[in-house]
Amino acid sequence: MTSRQPVRATDRLSSSEADDVLALAAAAGHVDGVYPLSEDVVLRVRGDVPYQGVHLLSYAGDRLAGYAFLEDASGELIVHPDFRRAGVGTGLLAAAGPGPMRFWAHGDDPGAAAFAAGHGFQRARVLWQMRRSLLEPLPVIPLPEGVTLRSFRPGSDEQAWIGVNARAFAHHPEQGRWTLDDLLSREAEPWFDPAGFLLAVDITDTVLGFHWTKVHPASGDEPAVGEIYVLGVDPAGHRRGLGAALSVAGLKHLAEAGLTVAGLYVDESNTAAVKLYRGLGFEVFTTDVNYSR
């Protein structure tokens, strides 16, 4: 049996280590049917955003057997399918340290639930991926009076958007703390398209809300999916019905671009958003679970 090396902690991955982590994630995703890392963690693995958090690497010989990322006692953990049930995950948790901690499990997998329970973690938060067909008619929901839509202008709208996003997601543990670097890193991604980043503005061009869409290319049996990437309304300038109108406007943009499926992520506990999306024809497609200790 290949001997395991001590877990190594680093604040920055080398290019070969980053390749190892992404290969590990791909192998786990192939077996489990769901990719195990969030977009945010992938950007940190690739070094596309300034350093935040710590990377934990568990090698067996020259192969990466497990990986975890932690930032502010919250993170993600993966074990290679070839090294499961061999103590790799337990070793990563031990290296992460004692005390309160949260980990995301992508997909509501019984194995992840058993591992979490066995190490003192409880199910604390549920994130749904919801989907609907874009071949079905969309409702007609007009914008509130005095509000118009325009596309995001790179190099001009960043600070205004950061402010609205922070206020709209003030109580959201991830989205509400986005910085300018987080936004600019997305603007540098191949998928970024300002035409699909819709801003709702008033007569003074003040940003009242936004619907940022993202297109995921088709892969294997999975069709291309147009995502409601981030949808927010500034509570300081809230206009009744703006969230629903923005939702439909973004979905219409995706449908006109030729997409046939739309998706989004929403907290199960966000009853207002769930009600809005169910009313627009979305149903639960997959589930991610956050476990807390």
C-alpha positions as CSV (number, residue, x, y, z in Angstrom):
1,M,0.0,0.0,0.0
2,T,1.3,3.5,-0.9
3,S,2.4,5.4,2.2
4,R,0.7,8.7,2.9
5,Q,2.7,11.8,3.5
6,P,1.8,14.3,6.3
7,V,-0.8,16.8,5.2
8,R,0.8,20.0,3.8
9,A,-0.7,23.4,4.3
10,T,0.1,26.3,2.0
11,D,-1.3,29.7,1.2
12,R,-0.3,29.4,-2.4
13,L,-0.3,26.4,-4.8
14,S,2.4,25.9,-7.3
15,S,1.3,25.3,-10.9
16,S,1.8,21.6,-10.6
17,E,-0.1,21.4,-7.3
18,A,-2.9,23.4,-8.8
19,D,-3.0,20.9,-11.7
20,D,-3.1,18.0,-9.2
21,V,-6.0,19.6,-7.4
22,L,-8.0,20.1,-10.5
23,A,-7.3,16.6,-11.7
24,L,-8.4,15.3,-8.4
25,A,-11.6,17.3,-8.6
26,A,-12.3,16.0,-12.1
27,A,-11.7,12.4,-11.0
28,A,-14.1,12.8,-8.1
29,G,-16.7,14.5,-10.2
30,H,-16.6,11.7,-12.8
31,V,-17.3,9.1,-10.2
32,D,-19.8,11.1,-8.1
33,G,-21.7,12.7,-10.9
34,V,-21.2,16.2,-9.4
35,Y,-18.2,18.5,-9.5
36,P,-16.8,18.9,-6.0
37,L,-15.5,22.4,-6.0
38,S,-17.3,25.7,-6.2
39,E,-16.3,28.4,-8.8
40,D,-14.9,30.5,-6.0
41,V,-12.5,27.8,-4.8
42,V,-11.5,26.9,-8.4
43,L,-10.4,30.6,-8.9
44,R,-8.3,30.4,-5.7
45,V,-6.7,27.1,-6.8
46,R,-5.8,28.6,-10.1
47,G,-4.5,31.7,-8.4
48,D,-6.8,34.0,-10.3
49,V,-7.8,36.0,-7.2
50,P,-5.5,37.4,-4.4
51,Y,-4.6,35.0,-1.7
52,Q,-7.3,34.2,0.8
53,G,-7.4,31.0,2.9
54,V,-5.3,27.9,3.2
55,H,-4.9,24.9,0.9
56,L,-4.4,21.4,2.5
57,L,-2.8,18.7,0.4
58,S,-2.7,15.0,1.3
59,Y,-0.4,12.9,-0.9
60,A,0.0,9.1,-1.1
61,G,3.4,8.6,-2.7
62,D,3.4,11.0,-5.7
63,R,-0.4,11.1,-6.1
64,L,-2.7,13.7,-4.5
65,A,-5.1,11.6,-2.4
66,G,-7.1,14.5,-0.8
67,Y,-7.5,18.2,-0.8
68,A,-9.3,20.8,1.3
69,F,-9.6,24.6,1.1
70,L,-10.4,26.7,4.2
71,E,-11.2,30.4,4.5
72,D,-12.6,31.8,7.7
73,A,-13.3,28.3,9.0
74,S,-15.4,27.5,6.0
75,G,-14.4,25.4,3.0
76,E,-14.6,22.3,0.8
77,L,-12.9,18.9,1.1
78,I,-12.4,16.2,-1.5
79,V,-10.9,12.7,-1.4
80,H,-9.8,10.9,-4.6
81,P,-12.0,7.9,-5.4
82,D,-8.9,5.6,-5.3
83,F,-8.2,6.6,-1.7
84,R,-11.6,6.7,0.0
85,R,-12.2,5.0,3.3
86,A,-8.5,5.0,4.1
87,G,-8.4,7.9,6.6
88,V,-7.5,10.7,4.1
89,G,-10.6,12.8,4.9
90,T,-10.0,12.3,8.6
91,G,-6.4,13.4,8.2
92,L,-7.5,16.6,6.3
93,L,-10.0,17.5,9.0
94,A,-7.4,17.0,11.7
95,A,-5.0,19.3,9.8
96,A,-7.7,21.9,9.5
97,G,-7.8,22.0,13.3
98,P,-10.3,22.0,16.1
99,G,-13.2,24.3,16.8
100,P,-16.2,25.6,14.8
101,M,-16.0,24.8,11.1
102,R,-18.2,24.4,8.0
103,F,-17.7,22.3,4.9
104,W,-19.7,22.2,1.7
105,A,-20.7,18.9,0.1
106,H,-21.7,19.2,-3.5
107,G,-24.6,16.8,-4.0
108,D,-26.7,15.4,-1.2
109,D,-24.6,12.2,-1.0
110,P,-25.2,9.6,1.8
111,G,-21.5,9.0,2.0
112,A,-20.7,12.6,2.7
113,A,-23.6,12.8,5.3
114,A,-22.1,9.7,7.1
115,F,-18.6,11.2,7.0
116,A,-19.9,14.5,8.4
117,A,-21.9,12.9,11.2
118,G,-19.0,10.6,12.1
119,H,-16.8,13.7,12.7
120,G,-19.3,15.8,14.7
121,F,-20.8,17.8,11.8
122,Q,-24.5,18.6,11.4
123,R,-26.5,19.5,8.4
124,A,-26.7,23.3,8.7
125,R,-27.6,24.8,5.3
126,V,-29.0,23.5,2.0
127,L,-28.4,25.1,-1.4
128,W,-30.7,24.1,-4.2
129,Q,-29.9,24.1,-7.9
130,M,-33.2,24.8,-9.6
131,R,-33.9,24.5,-13.4
132,R,-36.7,25.2,-15.9
133,S,-37.0,24.8,-19.6
134,L,-36.6,28.0,-21.7
135,L,-38.8,26.4,-24.4
136,E,-41.8,27.1,-22.3
137,P,-43.3,30.6,-22.5
138,L,-42.1,33.2,-20.0
139,P,-44.5,35.4,-18.1
140,V,-44.7,39.1,-19.1
141,I,-43.6,41.2,-16.1
142,P,-42.9,44.9,-17.0
143,L,-40.3,46.9,-15.2
144,P,-41.5,49.4,-12.6
145,E,-42.2,52.9,-13.8
146,G,-39.1,55.0,-14.3
147,V,-36.8,52.0,-14.5
148,T,-34.9,50.9,-17.6
149,L,-32.4,48.2,-18.4
150,R,-28.9,48.5,-19.9
151,S,-25.9,46.2,-20.0
152,F,-23.0,46.4,-17.6
153,R,-20.1,48.6,-18.7
154,P,-16.7,47.1,-17.8
155,G,-14.3,49.8,-16.4
156,S,-17.2,52.0,-15.4
157,D,-19.9,50.1,-13.4
158,E,-17.7,48.1,-11.0
159,Q,-17.9,50.3,-7.9
160,A,-21.7,50.9,-8.3
161,W,-22.3,47.2,-8.7
162,I,-20.1,46.3,-5.7
163,G,-22.2,48.6,-3.5
164,V,-25.5,47.3,-4.6
165,N,-24.4,43.7,-4.3
166,A,-23.1,44.3,-0.8
167,R,-26.4,45.9,0.3
168,A,-28.6,43.3,-1.5
169,F,-26.7,40.4,0.1
170,A,-25.8,42.0,3.4
171,H,-26.7,38.8,5.3
172,H,-25.4,36.3,2.8
173,P,-22.2,34.6,4.0
174,E,-20.5,34.4,0.6
175,Q,-22.1,36.8,-2.0
176,G,-22.3,39.8,0.3
177,R,-18.5,40.0,0.9
178,W,-17.5,40.2,-2.8
179,T,-14.7,42.7,-3.4
180,L,-13.5,44.5,-6.6
181,D,-10.9,41.7,-7.1
182,D,-13.7,39.1,-7.0
183,L,-15.6,41.0,-9.7
184,L,-12.6,41.6,-11.9
185,S,-11.6,38.0,-11.8
186,R,-15.0,37.1,-13.2
187,E,-14.7,39.7,-15.9
188,A,-11.4,38.0,-17.0
189,E,-13.1,34.6,-17.3
190,P,-13.9,33.4,-20.9
191,W,-17.6,33.1,-20.1
192,F,-18.0,36.7,-19.1
193,D,-20.4,38.6,-21.4
194,P,-21.4,42.1,-20.4
195,A,-24.4,41.9,-22.8
196,G,-25.8,39.3,-20.3
197,F,-25.1,41.4,-17.3
198,L,-28.3,43.5,-17.0
199,L,-28.5,46.6,-14.8
200,A,-31.8,48.2,-13.8
201,V,-31.3,51.9,-13.5
202,D,-33.4,55.0,-12.9
203,I,-33.5,58.3,-14.8
204,T,-30.2,59.4,-13.1
205,D,-28.5,56.1,-14.1
206,T,-28.4,55.0,-10.5
207,V,-28.2,51.2,-10.3
208,L,-31.3,49.8,-8.6
209,G,-30.8,46.1,-9.3
210,F,-29.2,43.6,-11.6
211,H,-29.4,40.3,-13.3
212,W,-26.1,38.7,-14.2
213,T,-26.4,35.7,-16.4
214,K,-23.8,33.0,-17.2
215,V,-23.7,30.4,-19.9
216,H,-22.4,26.9,-19.1
217,P,-21.4,25.1,-22.4
218,A,-22.9,21.7,-23.2
219,S,-20.8,18.8,-21.8
220,G,-21.4,15.2,-22.6
221,D,-25.1,14.4,-22.0
222,E,-25.5,17.7,-20.2
223,P,-27.1,20.5,-22.3
224,A,-25.8,24.1,-22.3
225,V,-27.4,25.9,-19.3
226,G,-28.1,29.6,-19.0
227,E,-27.7,30.5,-15.3
228,I,-29.2,33.2,-13.2
229,Y,-25.7,33.8,-11.9
230,V,-26.5,36.6,-9.5
231,L,-29.8,38.5,-9.1
232,G,-30.1,41.4,-6.7
233,V,-32.1,44.5,-5.9
234,D,-30.8,47.3,-3.8
235,P,-33.0,47.5,-0.6
236,A,-32.3,51.2,-0.4
237,G,-34.0,51.9,-3.7
238,H,-36.4,48.9,-3.9
239,R,-39.1,49.1,-6.5
240,R,-42.0,46.7,-6.1
241,G,-41.8,43.9,-8.7
242,L,-38.3,44.7,-9.8
243,G,-36.8,41.3,-8.8
244,A,-39.4,39.4,-10.8
245,A,-39.1,41.8,-13.8
246,L,-35.3,41.4,-13.7
247,S,-35.6,37.6,-13.5
248,V,-37.8,37.5,-16.6
249,A,-35.6,39.9,-18.5
250,G,-32.5,37.8,-17.9
251,L,-34.3,34.6,-18.9
252,K,-35.6,36.2,-22.0
253,H,-32.0,37.2,-22.9
254,L,-30.8,33.6,-22.4
255,A,-33.7,32.3,-24.5
256,E,-33.0,34.7,-27.3
257,A,-29.3,33.6,-27.2
258,G,-30.5,30.1,-28.1
259,L,-30.4,28.5,-24.6
260,T,-33.1,25.9,-23.9
261,V,-32.4,25.3,-20.2
262,A,-32.1,27.8,-17.3
263,G,-30.7,27.2,-13.9
264,L,-29.9,29.0,-10.6
265,Y,-28.7,28.4,-7.1
266,V,-30.8,29.4,-4.1
267,D,-30.8,28.7,-0.4
268,E,-33.6,26.4,0.6
269,S,-34.3,28.7,3.6
270,N,-34.8,31.8,1.3
271,T,-38.5,31.4,1.1
272,A,-39.1,34.6,-0.8
273,A,-36.6,33.8,-3.5
274,V,-37.8,30.1,-3.7
275,K,-41.4,31.4,-4.1
276,L,-40.3,33.8,-6.9
277,Y,-38.5,31.0,-8.8
278,R,-41.2,28.4,-8.4
279,G,-43.6,31.0,-9.7
280,L,-41.4,31.3,-12.8
281,G,-41.5,27.6,-13.3
282,F,-38.2,26.4,-11.7
283,E,-38.0,23.1,-9.9
284,V,-35.3,21.6,-7.7
285,F,-32.6,19.8,-9.8
286,T,-29.7,19.1,-7.4
287,T,-28.9,19.8,-3.7
288,D,-25.6,21.0,-2.0
289,V,-25.3,20.7,1.7
290,N,-23.3,22.7,4.2
291,Y,-22.2,20.8,7.3
292,S,-21.3,22.6,10.5
293,R,-19.3,21.7,13.6
